[in-house]
């Protein structure tokens, strides 16, 4: 199992804008409003990349507004892939992947 450092990304209070699946590259891109300065309520659009990914699933119910990430954790493994679970205010999302990082431009 690979070691994914989820703690380098500030997940809490990130708003999920959209998710783009790129099957030919085994990649999931999640566009979020990322809290830059929480106390000042400053957010910027960022992209979280899930590399060598498969099995992206959403287990969320209907909500009014944009899903907000509450936490992220590794909840399992399958060979070299880690199961990343994102808890949201609407439920949770899961994806198997080998790496997760915040894309810098």
C-alpha positions as CSV (number, residue, x, y, z in Angstrom):
1,X,0.0,0.0,0.0
2,X,1.3,3.5,-0.8
3,X,1.5,6.2,1.8
4,X,-0.7,9.1,1.0
5,X,-0.2,12.3,3.0
6,X,-3.7,13.7,3.3
7,X,-2.7,16.1,6.1
8,X,-0.8,18.4,3.6
9,X,-4.2,19.5,2.2
10,X,-6.6,21.6,4.3
11,X,-9.7,19.6,3.5
12,X,-12.2,21.1,6.1
13,X,-14.5,23.7,4.6
14,X,-13.4,23.2,1.0
15,X,-16.4,23.5,-1.3
16,X,-16.7,21.0,-4.1
17,X,-17.4,22.8,-7.4
18,X,-17.1,19.9,-9.8
19,X,-15.3,16.6,-10.4
20,X,-13.7,15.7,-13.7
21,X,-12.9,12.0,-14.4
22,X,-10.1,11.4,-16.9
23,X,-10.2,7.6,-17.6
24,X,-7.4,7.5,-20.1
25,X,-5.0,8.9,-17.5
26,X,-6.5,7.1,-14.5
27,X,-7.1,10.5,-12.9
28,X,-9.8,12.2,-10.9
29,X,-9.6,16.0,-10.7
30,X,-11.7,17.7,-8.0
31,X,-12.2,21.5,-8.4
32,X,-12.7,23.1,-5.0
33,X,-13.0,26.5,-3.4
34,X,-10.0,26.1,-1.1
35,X,-9.8,28.1,2.2
36,X,-6.6,30.1,2.0
37,X,-7.2,32.2,5.1
38,X,-10.1,30.7,7.1
39,X,-10.4,33.6,9.6
40,X,-10.5,36.2,6.8
41,X,-12.9,34.0,4.8
42,X,-10.6,34.1,1.8
43,X,-11.0,31.2,-0.7
44,X,-9.3,30.4,-4.0
45,X,-10.2,27.9,-6.7
46,X,-7.8,24.9,-6.6
47,X,-7.7,21.4,-8.1
48,X,-7.1,18.3,-6.0
49,X,-5.6,15.5,-8.1
50,X,-6.2,11.8,-7.4
51,X,-3.5,10.0,-9.4
52,X,-3.7,6.4,-10.6
53,X,-7.3,6.4,-9.5
54,X,-10.3,4.2,-10.0
55,X,-13.7,3.5,-8.4
56,X,-14.8,7.1,-7.7
57,X,-18.2,7.0,-6.1
58,X,-20.5,9.5,-4.4
59,X,-22.7,8.4,-1.5
60,X,-24.5,11.7,-0.9
61,X,-28.1,12.7,-0.6
62,X,-29.7,15.9,-2.0
63,X,-28.7,19.1,-0.3
64,X,-29.3,22.8,-0.9
65,X,-26.1,24.4,-2.1
66,X,-22.6,23.2,-2.7
67,X,-21.2,20.0,-0.9
68,X,-18.6,21.0,1.7
69,X,-15.7,18.7,2.7
70,X,-15.6,18.0,6.4
71,X,-12.7,15.6,6.6
72,X,-10.5,13.2,4.6
73,X,-9.1,9.8,5.7
74,X,-7.7,6.6,4.4
75,X,-10.3,4.0,5.0
76,X,-8.9,0.9,3.3
77,X,-6.5,-0.5,0.7
78,X,-6.5,-2.8,-2.3
79,X,-3.0,-3.8,-3.5
80,X,-1.1,-0.5,-4.1
81,X,-4.2,1.6,-4.0
82,X,-5.5,3.5,-0.9
83,X,-9.2,4.1,-0.4
84,X,-9.6,7.8,0.3
85,X,-12.9,8.8,1.9
86,X,-14.1,12.4,1.9
87,X,-16.8,13.2,4.4
88,X,-19.1,15.9,3.3
89,X,-22.1,17.7,4.6
90,X,-24.2,15.6,2.2
91,X,-22.7,12.2,2.9
92,X,-19.3,10.9,1.6
93,X,-17.2,10.2,-1.5
94,X,-14.6,7.5,-2.0
95,X,-11.9,6.9,-4.6
96,X,-9.1,4.4,-4.8
97,X,-5.8,6.0,-5.8
98,X,-2.1,5.9,-5.3
99,X,-1.4,9.7,-4.8
100,X,-3.3,12.8,-3.8
101,X,-2.0,16.4,-4.2
102,X,-3.1,20.0,-4.6
103,X,-2.2,21.1,-8.1
104,X,-0.1,24.2,-8.2
105,X,-0.2,26.5,-11.2
